[in-house]
Amino acid sequence: MEMSEEPPKVEGLDDELKILKEKKKKLESITEQLKTIQKKEETQKILVQENQDSSNNQEKTESPKSEQTETKFDQDRMALSKQEIVDFCDAILAKWADDPTKNAKHIFAMNAVKTSVLWTDEETLKEIWGEILNWAFELLYKNAIAQGKDENLEWSHIMEKLSKR
């Protein structure tokens, strides 16, 4: 038996080939879009994980600090409000009002202080009074050392040497 080769039917194959090529292009495009979306999601997951890790590390390192700041006194931060400073001035004036003749100069000076407080904005007051308090703490410290030296106490000589370092 002799086999005869028949030419393949070509009718319509060209149209089907074109359709298949278009479908292939669409599939490649969709695949690329899906890969891009997948990469974005993976990147987003990594960023979220890094943020969580960063937050956890920050909480671990900040927890002791926040506990310290809650219990530690910060002498450089003025917390009193303008009104609280005015109230303090008023309390001192009331105390001195018991003997106005004896305390006339003090009353005049404290009224000047109170007036300056009233005229000054809150932020500037906090800076100025913060410095005044620092100065007062330093004076108290130096005064304690001076008293100890007057009484020839050993600790005062040691503290004086330490403060010079």
Secondary structure by P-SEA (a helix, b strand, c coil): cbbbbccccccaaaaaaaaaaaaaaaaaaaaaaaaaaaaaaaaaaaaaaaaaaaaaaaaaaaaaaaaaaacccccccccccaaaaaaaaaaaaaaaccccccaaaaaaaaaaaaaaaaaccaaaaaaaaaaaaaaaaaaaaaaaaaaaaaaccaaaaaaaaaaac
